[in-house]
Amino acid sequence: MLYAVTCTDRIGALQVRLDNREAHLDWASAADSPVKMAGPLIGPNGDPVGSLLVVEADNADHLHEIMKDDPYAKAELFEEVYTIPFKWTVKAPEGLS
């Protein structure tokens, strides 16, 4: 099952994001990563203010276990994380719809 995950950064935590960005990208883009799509949410001044991910997981509990391994989560970057099941309908990669 796919899940959409939106994360908003804590106010004033841009440096936390920058300090952990490389590790986060390595985690999300690893060959065995369940992350299918990801990118930053951008604020009005052009700086990242959060993240949007599409993650494949067996169920909500499995998703929460996966997300605990995100270096951003370990660095306590996020103020809020919202998850919801997601059905990729438009331009879905083969096998992910």
N, C-alpha and C positions, 0 to 999 in steps of 0.2 A: 504494500500500500504506500502511496505517496502522501507526504504531508507538506503543506506550506508553513514555513516558519518565519515570522517577522520578529526582529529584535530591535529594540531602541536602546541607544547608548545612554549611559549616565551623563548628565550635564557636566561639561568640563572634562570629559574623559578622552578627548581626541588623542592625547599622547599615549594613553593606555592602548588604544586601537593601533596607533602607529608602531608602538613597541612590540606588539604581538602579531602584526600583520603577516609577516613571512611565515611564522609557525601556523597561523590560521589557514593561509593559502596552501601550505604543504598538506595540512590535515584534510582540507576540503577537496583538493585535487589529486590525492593519492589514488593509485590504480584501484585499490579495494574500498575506496570511500563510498558510502551510501549517498553522498551529496550528488545530486543530479544537475543542479543549477544553483548558482549563488552570485551575489553581488551586493555592493553597498547601497544603502538608501542615502540620498544626497539632500542636504539642507539648503536653505535659500542662499547661503554664502558660498556654496560649492563644496563644503567639507562633508565627509561622511558622518551620518548621524545614526546609523543602524545598519542592519543586514537583512536581506531577503534570501531564503534558501528553499529549495525543494529537495526533500530528503526521503529516501526509500527506507521504510521500517516495517517490521511485522505488525506492530500495534503501537499505541501511544506510550506504553511503558518502555518498549524497545527504543522508540524515538528519544525519550528523555535520557536514556542511557547513552545513546549516540551523542546527543548534544552536550552531555557532561564532558566529553572528550575534546570539545572545541576549545582551542587555546584562548579564544575571546571569553568564553564562559569561565574557564579556569582563572582568568585574570579579572573576573568580575566586572567586565566592561558593560554588560547589559543592565539597564534599569527594568526592562520588561521584555518578556518573551511570550509570543502568542503562537499557538500551533493549531492547525485544523487540517483534517483530511482534504486531499486535493486530487482532482481528476484532470490530468493534462489532456486537453481536447484539441486545441489548435496548435498545429506544428509540433506535435509530440514526437519525440524520437521513437523509433521502432521498439515495440515492447513496453513502453511506459504509459500508454494511454489507459 
